[in-house]
Each structure stands twice: as C-alpha cells, then as structure tokens.
Amino acid sequence: MKHRIPFIMICGVILSVFIQSCALNAVRQVKMDAPIPDAYHASDGTTTLHFTDRQWWLSFNDETLSQLMDTAFARNLELAQSSARLQQAMALSRQRRADRLPNINLEGSTSRSQQVDVMGESIGNSSSYSLAAGYEVDLW
C-alpha cells in the first residue's frame, strides 16, 4: 500500500500538467493592415457596388445577364435543395421548442341514440367535453 500512494500522486501530477498545457495557448487577435472599403466604385466614378447588394447583376443594366441569372436561380437544384433543407431544419427547431410550451387539450364528443321496445320509442342524447392543461418543468 505504501508504493501505491506515490504512484497515484505521480499520475495525478502528470495528468494535471497535461490538462494545464492546453490552457497555455492564448487566443490572439489578428489585426488587418489593409482597409476594406464599404463599396467599390466603377472606373468612371458613377456606379457604386455595395457588398450588401443581393442582386448585384442588376447594376450592370444588362437584360441578357438578368435573364441568365433568373434562369440559374430557377433551375439550380442545389439552391432549391438547400432552401428545402433550411425550411426543414427550421420546422424541426420549432417542433423541438414546442415541448417547452404548455400543452392544452380540448376534447368533445356527442352521441344520439334511439331505442324502440314494447314500451315505445326512446331517444337519448349524450355529450361530454374535457379540457386538460399541462406543463412539464425541465430541471436539468
């Protein structure tokens, strides 16, 4: 038992050194020396193209280019698939978040019965309604 305690202590020291070695590398900020403009100007100085323009090809005023871009967007299956995957992911996200909301259930039923026997005819109506509300608290 005497030899086991120093071995455990040595393993603990080695393990703590390995864990601490990851903390020695600090994240450094990289400074950009070249300024990035907000917009680019054409050679004649009249047209400005911004980075935020989503339909940048319209600034060229070229009908052929506009038709080609419209065709490319309409027939590009990768864009359509990406859009469908994005909509699917957003729907799954809404579905998963719905578990965090309270549940309210309203149920109702109505029935009508008619019986004919020796005593005559009898008609019966029956209705039942129920309202249930619940909320699950997530402690973890």
N, C-alpha and C positions, 0 to 999 in steps of 0.2 A: 504494500500500500504506500510505502514511503516513496517509491520510484514513480508511482502513478501521478502524484500531485505535481511534481515539477514538469512532467510531460504534458499535463493538461494546461499548466501555466504557459509553457513554451508555445503550445498550439494556439492558445488564446492571444498571446503577443503577436505571433506571426499572422493570425487572422486579422487582428486589429490593424497591423501595418498594411496588409493588402487592401483592407477597406478604406483606410485613410489615404492611400496612394491615389485613389480615384478623385479625391477632393482637392488635390494639389493643382490640377489643371483648371485654371480660371478662364471664363469666357471673356474674350476681349472684343471690343467694338472695333470695326474696321472703318476708317474714315475714307470717304470718297473724295479724291482731289479734284476730279473733273466735275464741273457743274452740269446738271441735267436740266435742259430747258423745259418749260411747260408746254411749248408749242414750237413747231417748225414753220419757217416762212419759205415761200417759194422764191425763186431767183428774182422775179420781178417785184417781190415785196407785197403783193396784193392778197395772196391767198395764205391763210394760216391753217395748218392742220394740227389739231389737238390730239393728245394721246387718248382722250376720253371719247372721241368720236367713234360710235359703234358702226356707223355706215360711212366709213371713210371714203369709199369709192364714189359717193355722190358728189364729192368736192371736185372731181375731175370733169363733171358735166358731160360724160360720155354715155350715150344711150346703149351702145353695144356692151360696154363694161357693166352697166347696171343690169342688162338682161342676162349676161353671163353669171353675175353674182346671184341674181334671183333664181336662176336655174340650178346653180350649185347648191344653194341653200334648200331648194325644194327637193332635189334628187340625192342629197347627201344622206345616206342611210346611217352613217356613223353619228351625225348630229341628231337625227331622229331617235336613234337608239340611246344616245346619251341623254337626250331630253326625257325619254321614257324611263330610263333608269333613275334620273333625278326625281321625277314625279313619283316613282315607286318608293324611293328612299324617303321622300317627304311624307308619303302616306303611311309608311311603316313607322316613321318617327311620331306622327300624330296618333297612330294606334297604340304605340308603346306608352306615350304620355297620357293616354286616356285612362290607364289604370290608376293614375294618381288623382283622378277626379272622383267625386261622389257618384254612386250609382242610384238611379231612381227607376223603379219598375212599376208600371201600372198594368193590371190585367183585369179583364172583364169577360163575363160570359152571360148569355141569356138563352133560355130554352122555353119552349112551349110544348105542352103535351095534351093529348086528347084521349080520353078513355070512354069506351061505350060498354056498359054492362046491363044487367037486368034492372038496376036502379035508375038507369038513364045515362045521360051523357055528362061527362065532367071534363072541364078544361082547366089546366093548371099552367101558370106562368112562374118561372123561376129566374132570378137574376142574382149574380154575385160579382162583386168587384173587390179588388185588393190593391193596395198601394204599399210598396216596400222601398225603403231608402237605406243605403249603407255606405260606409266609408271605411276603408282599410288604412290604418296608420302604419307606415313603414318606419320601424325604429332603427333599422340598420341602414 
